[in-house]
């Protein structure tokens, strides 16, 4: 049997790249290797660079494949080619990091060689790190919400943007949701863009209260959550054409609004996207043709404030803001009526879900009363890695059948 190839030389845009362990399987179920990942990003480089090029990117690395631990790497590796550009990012914590700024296909191939499946760009250009040029509308369905409802909320987003004189560009998230990007003029700070995003989320919720929510705490959500905090400084989202860590190597696919009605996220994978890109090009190719002003949304935010809607909770690692409400989840308030218990904590989501099933096995009567949204799966992000917490909302379980908080299932 032939031995493994330790390195495979590759020349891209005049730059030499040694692809290490090209036969390393990153997607065990589909069988895709690191070589496949590199070739994918070369095939769709034009689209990926429109989405993430010229922006500082967080490296999200899966060195041993999607079934093993991954980690976030904000700092560009010290051992990098001289042609890899970086930009120095300052974080709310006060720390700084030199992050990779891809400018060409060679940089994408170099990142793929590090087993970076996803492109995670900040919403700023390297030339101006303080003023975002993207407003990002992240539609995140709660557990149990199916794709048609996410698509329906996206249509409401489209109409709401139009009413405020804005144009959105939709894409599948590569998971269960939809992202809609608005190209904006680089005139506003991160805080101002987030304020506009919060006002927009509340407006969509007002128009479709049974389908959408702007509530930050998971125990208060229903339907599709508009995650306004994705516009806070230091937050990144998987860009268009990013490969996601799913068994079928699903891809975040840019769409036209006309494509959305018939789109199925399962159709867009590492295997299928290169052919689609060759045949139809990049549906977001004209995104940079016009940048929009945020005045209409900031005026909406002012109007909402006069009506009593002030700031909303920020992510936990941010400094407390002047007008921010108490940053404590409702279940921890004495007045809370949400009977939450925690059933699992684990490094891997799959292990936490297995612990949930064991909990259901110990309490089948209570489990039979749960609705899909009653199971709250939290991806808890640390400095470099994530871990998973699972809580159960017992509000639909009769009081006399509610299990007490137990010691967490050892994993």
C-alpha positions as CSV (number, residue, x, y, z in Angstrom):
1,X,0.0,0.0,0.0
2,X,1.3,3.4,-1.0
3,X,2.4,5.6,1.9
4,X,0.6,8.8,2.8
5,X,1.7,12.0,1.0
6,X,3.2,14.3,3.7
7,X,3.1,17.4,1.6
8,X,1.7,18.3,-1.8
9,X,3.2,21.4,-3.5
10,X,0.8,23.9,-5.0
11,X,1.4,27.2,-6.8
12,X,-1.3,29.8,-6.7
13,X,-1.0,33.4,-7.9
14,X,2.8,32.9,-8.0
15,X,2.9,31.8,-4.4
16,X,4.1,28.4,-3.3
17,X,2.0,26.5,-0.8
18,X,2.9,23.1,0.7
19,X,-0.4,21.4,1.5
20,X,0.4,19.2,4.5
21,X,-1.3,15.8,4.9
22,X,-3.5,16.4,1.8
23,X,-5.2,13.0,2.3
24,X,-6.3,13.9,5.9
25,X,-10.0,13.2,6.1
26,X,-11.9,16.2,7.5
27,X,-15.4,15.0,6.8
28,X,-15.5,11.3,7.8
29,X,-19.1,10.7,6.6
30,X,-18.7,12.3,3.2
31,X,-15.0,11.4,2.9
32,X,-13.8,14.8,2.0
33,X,-10.1,15.5,2.6
34,X,-8.0,18.6,3.2
35,X,-7.0,18.5,-0.5
36,X,-10.8,18.7,-1.3
37,X,-11.1,21.7,0.9
38,X,-8.2,23.5,-0.7
39,X,-9.5,22.8,-4.2
40,X,-12.9,24.0,-3.2
41,X,-11.7,27.4,-2.1
42,X,-9.7,27.7,-5.2
43,X,-12.7,26.9,-7.3
44,X,-15.0,29.6,-5.7
45,X,-12.2,32.1,-4.8
46,X,-13.9,35.0,-6.6
47,X,-17.1,34.7,-4.5
48,X,-15.3,33.9,-1.2
49,X,-13.0,36.9,-1.6
50,X,-16.0,39.2,-2.3
51,X,-17.5,38.0,1.0
52,X,-14.3,37.8,3.2
53,X,-11.5,39.3,1.2
54,X,-9.9,42.5,2.4
55,X,-11.3,41.9,5.9
56,X,-9.6,40.6,9.1
57,X,-10.7,37.0,9.6
58,X,-10.8,34.8,12.7
59,X,-9.4,31.4,11.9
60,X,-11.7,28.5,12.9
61,X,-9.6,25.4,12.7
62,X,-10.6,21.7,12.6
63,X,-7.1,20.1,12.5
64,X,-8.4,16.6,13.1
65,X,-11.7,16.8,11.3
66,X,-15.2,17.9,12.2
67,X,-15.7,15.1,14.7
68,X,-12.8,16.2,16.9
69,X,-12.2,19.4,18.8
70,X,-11.9,22.7,16.9
71,X,-10.6,26.1,18.1
72,X,-10.8,29.8,17.3
73,X,-7.5,31.4,16.5
74,X,-7.6,35.2,16.4
75,X,-3.9,35.7,16.1
76,X,-2.3,34.9,12.8
77,X,0.4,32.1,13.1
78,X,3.9,33.5,13.6
79,X,5.1,31.0,11.0
80,X,3.3,32.4,8.0
81,X,4.5,33.4,4.5
82,X,5.5,37.0,4.1
83,X,2.7,37.5,1.5
84,X,0.0,36.8,4.1
85,X,-1.4,40.2,5.2
86,X,-2.6,40.9,8.7
87,X,-4.5,43.7,10.4
88,X,-4.3,44.6,14.1
89,X,-7.7,44.2,15.8
90,X,-8.6,45.7,19.2
91,X,-11.1,43.8,21.3
92,X,-13.6,45.0,23.9
93,X,-11.4,43.2,26.5
94,X,-8.5,45.5,25.7
95,X,-6.4,42.8,24.0
96,X,-5.2,43.0,20.5
97,X,-4.4,40.5,17.8
98,X,-3.0,40.5,14.3
99,X,-5.7,38.7,12.2
100,X,-5.3,37.3,8.7
101,X,-6.6,39.5,5.8
102,X,-7.0,37.3,2.7
103,X,-6.5,39.2,-0.6
104,X,-6.2,36.5,-3.1
105,X,-6.9,32.8,-3.9
106,X,-3.4,31.9,-2.5
107,X,-4.4,33.2,0.9
108,X,-7.6,31.1,0.8
109,X,-5.6,28.0,0.0
110,X,-3.1,28.8,2.8
111,X,-6.0,29.1,5.3
112,X,-7.6,25.9,4.0
113,X,-4.3,24.1,4.6
114,X,-4.6,25.1,8.3
115,X,-7.9,23.2,8.2
116,X,-9.9,26.4,8.4
117,X,-13.3,25.3,7.1
118,X,-15.1,28.6,7.6
119,X,-14.3,32.1,6.7
120,X,-15.1,34.4,9.7
121,X,-14.6,38.0,8.6
122,X,-15.2,41.1,10.7
123,X,-17.7,43.5,9.2
124,X,-15.0,46.0,8.5
125,X,-12.3,46.5,5.8
126,X,-8.7,46.4,6.8
127,X,-8.3,50.0,5.7
128,X,-10.9,51.2,8.3
129,X,-11.2,48.9,11.3
130,X,-13.5,51.2,13.3
131,X,-16.5,51.7,10.9
132,X,-18.4,48.6,9.7
133,X,-19.6,48.6,6.1
134,X,-22.0,45.7,6.7
135,X,-25.2,45.4,8.7
136,X,-25.8,41.8,9.4
137,X,-29.3,40.3,10.0
138,X,-28.8,36.9,11.5
139,X,-32.0,34.7,11.5
140,X,-31.5,32.0,14.1
141,X,-34.4,29.5,14.4
142,X,-35.1,28.1,17.9
143,X,-35.2,24.4,18.3
144,X,-38.0,22.8,16.4
145,X,-38.5,25.6,13.9
146,X,-38.3,24.4,10.4
147,X,-36.8,25.9,7.2
148,X,-40.1,27.2,5.7
149,X,-40.7,29.5,8.8
150,X,-37.1,30.8,8.6
151,X,-37.7,31.6,4.9
152,X,-41.0,33.3,5.8
153,X,-39.2,35.6,8.3
154,X,-36.6,36.3,5.6
155,X,-39.3,37.6,3.3
156,X,-40.5,39.9,6.1
157,X,-36.9,41.1,6.5
158,X,-36.8,41.9,2.8
159,X,-40.0,43.9,2.9
160,X,-38.9,45.7,6.1
161,X,-35.6,46.7,4.6
162,X,-37.4,48.0,1.5
163,X,-39.6,50.1,3.6
164,X,-36.6,51.7,5.2
165,X,-34.9,52.3,1.9
166,X,-32.3,49.5,2.2
167,X,-31.4,46.5,0.1
168,X,-30.5,43.1,1.6
169,X,-28.5,40.2,0.2
170,X,-29.6,36.8,1.6
171,X,-27.6,33.6,2.0
172,X,-28.1,30.3,3.8
173,X,-26.1,30.1,7.0
174,X,-25.0,26.6,6.1
175,X,-26.8,25.4,9.1
176,X,-30.5,26.0,9.9
177,X,-30.7,29.8,9.5
178,X,-30.5,32.6,7.0
179,X,-28.2,35.6,7.0
180,X,-29.1,38.9,5.2
181,X,-26.3,41.4,4.7
182,X,-26.8,45.1,3.9
183,X,-23.9,47.1,2.5
184,X,-23.7,50.3,4.4
185,X,-21.6,53.4,4.2
186,X,-18.6,53.2,6.5
187,X,-19.6,56.2,8.6
188,X,-21.0,54.7,11.8
189,X,-19.4,53.1,14.8
190,X,-19.9,49.5,15.9
191,X,-22.3,50.7,18.6
192,X,-24.3,52.7,16.2
193,X,-24.6,49.8,13.7
194,X,-25.7,47.5,16.6
195,X,-28.3,50.0,17.7
196,X,-29.7,50.1,14.1
197,X,-29.7,46.3,14.0
198,X,-31.6,46.1,17.4
199,X,-34.2,48.6,16.1
200,X,-34.6,46.6,12.9
201,X,-35.0,43.3,14.9
202,X,-37.7,44.9,17.1
203,X,-39.5,46.2,14.0
204,X,-39.5,42.7,12.4
205,X,-40.8,41.3,15.6
206,X,-43.6,43.9,15.7
207,X,-44.6,43.0,12.2
208,X,-44.6,39.2,12.8
209,X,-44.8,38.6,16.5
210,X,-45.8,35.0,16.2
211,X,-42.9,34.2,13.8
212,X,-40.0,36.3,15.0
213,X,-38.4,37.5,18.2
214,X,-35.7,40.0,19.3
215,X,-35.5,38.6,22.8
216,X,-31.8,38.0,23.8
217,X,-32.4,35.3,26.5
218,X,-33.1,31.9,25.0
219,X,-35.7,31.0,27.5
220,X,-37.8,33.9,26.3
221,X,-37.5,33.2,22.5
222,X,-39.8,31.6,20.1
223,X,-39.8,31.2,16.3
224,X,-36.9,32.9,14.6
225,X,-34.5,35.0,16.6
226,X,-33.0,38.1,15.0
227,X,-29.5,38.2,16.6
228,X,-28.8,41.9,16.7
229,X,-25.6,41.3,18.8
230,X,-23.9,39.9,15.7
231,X,-23.3,43.5,14.9
232,X,-21.3,44.2,18.1
233,X,-17.6,44.7,17.8
234,X,-15.6,41.5,17.8
235,X,-18.5,39.3,16.5
236,X,-18.0,37.4,13.3
237,X,-20.3,35.2,11.2
238,X,-19.4,32.5,8.7
239,X,-19.2,34.3,5.3
240,X,-20.8,33.3,2.0
241,X,-19.2,30.2,0.5
242,X,-17.9,29.1,3.9
243,X,-17.8,25.3,4.4
244,X,-19.6,24.4,7.6
245,X,-18.8,21.5,10.0
246,X,-21.8,19.3,9.0
247,X,-21.6,15.7,7.9
248,X,-22.3,16.6,4.3
249,X,-19.9,19.6,4.2
250,X,-22.7,22.1,3.7
251,X,-21.9,25.5,2.5
252,X,-23.2,29.0,3.3
253,X,-24.8,29.8,-0.1
254,X,-25.4,33.3,-1.4
255,X,-28.9,33.6,-3.0
256,X,-31.0,36.1,-4.8
257,X,-34.4,36.9,-3.3
258,X,-35.9,35.1,-6.3
259,X,-33.9,31.9,-5.5
260,X,-35.0,31.9,-1.8
261,X,-38.4,30.4,-2.4
262,X,-37.1,27.2,-3.9
263,X,-33.8,27.0,-2.0
264,X,-33.0,24.0,0.2
265,X,-29.9,24.3,2.3
266,X,-29.0,20.7,1.8
267,X,-28.4,21.4,-1.9
268,X,-25.3,23.5,-1.2
269,X,-22.2,21.5,-0.3
270,X,-18.5,21.5,-0.9
271,X,-19.2,19.1,-3.8
272,X,-22.0,21.0,-5.5
273,X,-21.1,24.7,-5.1
274,X,-18.1,24.8,-7.5
275,X,-20.4,23.7,-10.4
276,X,-23.1,26.2,-9.3
277,X,-20.5,29.0,-9.2
278,X,-19.3,28.2,-12.7
279,X,-22.8,28.1,-14.1
280,X,-24.5,31.0,-12.4
281,X,-21.7,33.0,-10.9
282,X,-21.9,34.9,-7.7
283,X,-25.5,36.0,-6.8
284,X,-24.0,38.7,-4.6
285,X,-21.6,40.1,-7.3
286,X,-23.3,43.5,-7.3
287,X,-23.4,43.9,-3.5
288,X,-20.7,46.5,-3.5
289,X,-22.3,48.6,-6.2
290,X,-24.1,50.8,-3.7
291,X,-23.7,51.4,0.0
292,X,-26.7,52.6,2.0
293,X,-27.2,55.0,4.9
294,X,-28.4,54.0,8.3
295,X,-30.3,57.2,9.1
296,X,-33.7,55.6,8.7
297,X,-32.9,52.8,11.2
298,X,-31.3,55.1,13.7
299,X,-34.4,57.4,13.5
300,X,-36.4,54.2,14.2
301,X,-34.2,53.5,17.2
302,X,-34.8,57.0,18.5
303,X,-38.6,56.6,18.1
304,X,-38.5,53.3,19.9
305,X,-36.5,54.9,22.7
306,X,-39.1,57.6,23.1
307,X,-41.7,54.8,23.4
308,X,-39.8,53.2,26.2
309,X,-37.6,50.6,24.3
310,X,-34.0,51.3,25.4
311,X,-31.0,49.2,24.9
312,X,-31.1,45.4,25.1
313,X,-28.6,42.9,26.7
314,X,-25.1,42.6,25.2
315,X,-23.1,39.4,25.0
316,X,-21.7,38.4,28.5
317,X,-18.0,39.3,27.9
318,X,-18.7,42.9,26.9
319,X,-18.5,45.8,29.4
320,X,-21.8,46.8,30.8
321,X,-23.3,49.7,28.8
322,X,-24.8,52.8,30.3
323,X,-28.4,52.2,29.2
324,X,-28.3,48.4,29.2
325,X,-30.9,46.6,31.2
326,X,-29.8,44.2,34.0
327,X,-27.6,41.5,32.4
328,X,-29.2,38.6,34.2
329,X,-31.3,36.0,32.5
330,X,-34.9,36.0,33.6
331,X,-34.7,32.5,35.2
332,X,-32.2,33.9,37.7
333,X,-34.5,36.7,38.8
334,X,-36.7,36.0,41.8
335,X,-39.8,37.1,39.8
336,X,-39.1,34.6,37.0
337,X,-41.8,32.1,36.2
338,X,-39.6,30.0,33.9
339,X,-38.8,26.7,35.7
340,X,-35.5,25.9,34.1
341,X,-33.1,23.1,35.1
342,X,-29.7,22.3,33.6
343,X,-29.2,18.8,32.4
344,X,-25.8,18.7,30.7
345,X,-22.5,20.4,30.1
346,X,-19.9,19.0,27.7
347,X,-17.0,20.0,25.4
348,X,-18.8,18.3,22.5
349,X,-22.4,19.0,21.5
350,X,-23.0,15.4,20.7
351,X,-22.0,14.4,24.3
352,X,-24.4,17.0,25.7
353,X,-27.2,15.7,23.5
354,X,-26.5,12.2,24.7
355,X,-26.8,13.3,28.3
356,X,-30.1,15.0,27.4
357,X,-31.4,11.7,26.1
358,X,-30.3,9.9,29.3
359,X,-32.2,12.6,31.3
360,X,-35.3,11.9,29.2
361,X,-34.9,8.2,29.9
362,X,-34.8,8.8,33.6
363,X,-37.9,11.1,33.4
364,X,-40.0,9.8,30.5
365,X,-43.3,11.3,31.9
366,X,-41.9,14.8,32.1
367,X,-40.1,14.4,28.8
368,X,-43.4,13.6,27.1
369,X,-44.7,17.1,27.9
370,X,-41.8,19.0,26.5
371,X,-42.1,21.1,23.3
372,X,-39.2,21.4,20.9
373,X,-38.5,25.0,22.1
374,X,-38.3,23.8,25.8
375,X,-34.9,22.3,25.2
376,X,-32.4,25.1,25.2
377,X,-29.0,24.3,23.7
378,X,-26.4,26.9,24.4
379,X,-23.1,27.1,22.6
380,X,-20.9,28.7,25.2
381,X,-17.9,30.3,23.7
382,X,-14.7,30.5,25.6
383,X,-11.6,32.4,24.6
384,X,-10.4,29.7,22.1
385,X,-13.0,26.9,22.1
386,X,-16.7,26.4,22.7
387,X,-18.6,24.0,25.0
388,X,-22.3,23.1,25.1
389,X,-24.8,23.6,27.9
390,X,-28.3,22.1,27.8
391,X,-31.2,23.4,29.8
392,X,-34.8,22.3,30.0
393,X,-37.8,24.6,30.4
394,X,-40.4,22.7,32.4
395,X,-43.2,25.2,32.0
396,X,-45.3,22.8,29.9
397,X,-44.8,19.9,32.4
398,X,-47.4,19.7,35.2
399,X,-46.0,21.0,38.4
400,X,-46.3,17.7,40.3
401,X,-44.4,15.9,37.5
402,X,-41.4,18.3,37.3
403,X,-38.1,16.7,38.1
404,X,-35.8,18.6,40.5
405,X,-32.4,19.9,39.5
406,X,-30.0,16.9,39.6
407,X,-26.2,16.7,39.6
408,X,-25.1,17.1,36.0
409,X,-24.7,13.9,34.0
410,X,-20.9,13.1,34.2
411,X,-19.5,13.0,30.7
